[in-house]
Amino acid sequence: MEFWLQAESEISERHPQ
């Protein structure tokens, strides 16, 4: 269930705030 955590990490790199 930690798949989202890994996905979020990639998303953060795609569009960091």
C-alpha positions as CSV (number, residue, x, y, z in Angstrom):
1,M,0.0,0.0,0.0
2,E,3.1,2.2,-0.1
3,F,2.8,2.5,-3.9
4,W,1.2,5.9,-3.7
5,L,4.1,7.2,-1.5
6,Q,6.5,6.2,-4.3
7,A,4.3,7.7,-7.0
8,E,4.0,10.9,-5.0
9,S,7.8,11.1,-4.9
10,E,7.9,11.0,-8.7
11,I,5.1,13.5,-9.0
12,S,6.9,15.9,-6.7
13,E,9.9,15.8,-9.0
14,R,7.7,16.4,-12.1
15,H,6.2,19.6,-10.7
16,P,7.9,20.6,-7.4
17,Q,6.3,23.5,-5.6
